[in-house]
Amino acid sequence: MNRAAFGSSALLLGFFLVNTAAAHHPPKMERCLSFTFTGQVEQVEWHNPHVELVIRTESGESHRVVWLNIQGLKRAGIDSGTLRAGDQVTVTVGTLDNAEQRPMLLAAITRASDGWEWSQPPQGC
């Protein structure tokens, strides 16, 4: 392969990798600004790049919460059957860096029925 073709190929590959890596990351998070709420798990979406939960609060608001990736959860002993729709949970979440302050990034979760819990404190707070 000549130098020009190799350089072009490397440049395209680099662009693709950077674009792919940035494509799935959530908006800028304020990990050190968090809040806690209680609700019922409506949905568990066990997929990559991140597992997501939909939790409905007692006031009727639904919140989409981003958890870790499947591999990270499996290393922590968590699988697709650990949480189910209907579970009553208390969650602590980081918030989006915007005026709405919607919950986004899961920092801790506890299930009241059996005391099961998971947490990952935010880094650098």
C-alpha angles and dihedrals in degrees: 000000000000122000097254093051092046092049092049092048092049091048093051092047091050092049091049093050094048092046093048094048093050095043098077102036115110122242118281109301130210096218095177094053106071142154136198130227139167126229149129123280107245098176141005114202105197101194142112142295086034136350110243132202129201111208125186116207125217088259090059099254117139119214127191110217124193116219130180127295120277094257093052092050093047089053087055091052095255121132138172091280097052095088124029137184108275096036113134108226143172114218136188114205140181114234138234114262095246142089094272094059091204115181115257120146119057114228100165140001132186128186110214097205096068106004094249111160144175130188141171112185114221114261120245099015 
